[in-house]
Amino acid sequence: MAKKTMEPMGIFDHLEELRNRLIVCVVFIFIASGLSYWLLVKPVIDLIAKPVGKQLIFLTPTEAFMVYIIVAFFCGIFLSSPVVLFQIWRFVAAGLTKREKMYVLIYAPFSFLLFISGAYFCYAVIMPVTIKFLLGFNTESLTPMITLRSYVSFVGSMLLGFGLVFEMPVVILFLTELGLLNPKTLQKQRKYAILIIFIVAAIMTPSPDVISQLLMAFPMLFLFELSIWLSVFVNYRKNRVLSQF
């Protein structure tokens, strides 16, 4: 009995698969967002409001409702991320080589953990210092009245920024594995990297104060130096493996 050979998928087959996987992602995000609205939104808002230590206000009748919807949506994305990432993986895995699949399976979990670590570091360390500094301008004639929308937007931007910043080691290691970067280049271009880090910190911090920018720049500098040493290790391992052939 002759073995059946799998025919390569055409462009329309890929589009059909993409549509089906997008539908699965949307359904899971919708369900997770609905559950988050009823179960998680209030605790999440109470949690992120702790650093400010004051009662938040809303200025229009619909403001609080819209913020609840936005927070529920992002909670839904986070809760459904395993399903979404699995669907993405199933779609792109067929086009990857064995080596590329190995890299993705190694680096993807570390990337997720670093993002969560960056967001937590921002919430636990950076946010209290930043909020204390910004509210330090309070006087007898100046009373802070922080709206729910502006505060949630501020915190969300900070958490996202630090989460992305903490991805630096994974990105540099991945590029080193692919041969697009090497430790000597990183060390040689260090002064330009420091300049870029401070520019990125100024862009990514939602507030224009210097304290917030420095609090983001210093972890980036540490992560960059750590990435150089990790890149040295990866490059050494690659050269050692190649020397055996």
C-alpha angles and dihedrals in degrees: 000000000000118000117244114242120214112242116224114258118251126224092265091050089054091048090050091050091047091051092050093048092047089052090053091050094048093048093050093046090049093050093044091048091051092050090046091053092057100035113022113026098081095045091046093051091046089050097050091043092060096087092056092051092201138098111269119220136207123213103200131045092244099043098088092044093051092048089051089052092049094047090047090051094052091044087052091052091050094047093046094043094104090057093043093048091047091052091049090049093050090051099048100031093080090062096048128092121237091257093049091050090053091052092050093048091049100043102035096070092046090048091054093047092049091051091052090045091052093050092047092047089053093050097043101037113013103039097056092050093045095047092047091052095046094046090047089087089072112123137164089276096038120065120176114232106181119194121223093235096051093045095048089047091050094049093043092052092049094048092047092046095052091043090056093043091056089058090073097097092050093048094048093045091048092051089047091053090052091050094243093116135032133188094249092058091049092050093045093051095042096116091052090047091054090052091049091048092057091046091050091047090053091050098044099047109089093213123063095224118121094228094063091046093050092046088057096040097053096057088046090054091049092048091048092053090046089050091054092055092046089049089053090054094048092047091049091050092049093050091047092052092047092049090061092064 
